[in-house]
Amino acid sequence: QVQLTESGGGLVQPGESLRLSCVASGVRRSISLLGWYRQAPGKERELVATITTIGTQNYANSVKGRFTISRDNAKNTVYLQMNSLKPEDTAVYYCKGSIYPYNYWGQGTQVTVSS
């Protein structure tokens, strides 16, 4: 069974950085698309960033220039480097992997940005 496990969340002050990691286990074929989503209390889950097998990246406008998504296919891992964090970035962050015809979600990691 495929399982995605996030790590790296925590409490930081505005302007600081965090690096999230998501490791896929039980994978027998390559993951065609990996992404990060986030959900703040009382709000809809939203797309943060995606990355294809060959490294093509897309970002939500709210994080462009601050966040960077990357992947290490040999390690079955996707990363989200978050710089210049703002209180508005506070949310539970989830990684998602797509292996046709299935989608897999991690359990999430809490990111809190506060003074």
N, C-alpha and C positions, 0 to 999 in steps of 0.2 A: 504494500500500500504506500502511496505517495503521501508524505507529510512535509509541510513547510513550517519552519520554526524561526520566529523573529527574535532578535535580541538587540540591545544597545539603547533602549529608551531610558528616560530618566528625567530629572528636574534640572533645568538650567535657567540662567538669567538671560534676558534679552541681549542679543548680539553675540551670544556664544554659539558653539557648534556641537553637533552630535552626529555620529555615524551609526546607522542602522544596518543590520545584517539579517539575511534570511537564507537559511540553508534548506535545501530540498533533499530528502532522504527517500529511499525506495524507488528511485527513478531509473527506469530501464530504457528510456529514449530521451532525446533532447527536448527541452522545454522551449517551445517556439516563441513564446511571449511571456515576459515577466513584468510585473508592475507593482507599484506601491499606491495604496489608497489610504485615506484617513477619514475618521468620523469624530466630530466633536459632539458633546452632549446636546441632544435636542435637534441635531442637524442631520442632513442626509450624508451618506458616505460619498466621498468625492475622489476622483482620480487625481493623483499627485504626479506620477511619472510612469512611463513604460519604456521597455527596452527590448528590441528584437534579438534573435539569435546572433545576427551579425553586428549588433551594437548600435542600431539606429534608435535614437532617444527622442521622446516627446515629453513635454512638461506642461502642467497647468500654468496659466499666466501668473498666478499668485506666487509661484516659486521659481520662475525663470530667473536665472542669474544668481540664485542663492543655493539651490539644490542641484546635486548631480547624481544620476543613477548610473550604475555600472554593474557588470556581471563577470563572473569567472566561471566559465562553462566546465572547466576541469574540476572545480570544487563544488559545482552545482549550487552556487551562491550568488545572490543579488544584493547589492549594497545601495544605500541612500545616504550620501553625504549632505548634511544640512548645515549650512553656514548662515550667519546673520539672522538667527532665529528671532521670531517675533511672538508676542503673546497669542496672536491669531493662529499660529501654527500648533497650538495646544490641541491634541487629539489623540485617539488611539490609532496607531498606524498598522496597517495590514499589508502583507505581501500576497500576491496572487500569481499563480502559474497556470499556463494553459498548455495542455497536451491533448490534442484532438482525440476524441470529442469531449474531453473533460476539463473542468476548471477546479483548481485547488486553492484553498485559502488557509493562511496561518491564523493563529489565535489572537494575534495583535500584541503590540507593545506600546505602553503609555509614554507619550512625550508631553511634558509640561514646561511651558516657558513663562516664568514669572519672576518679578523682583522680590 
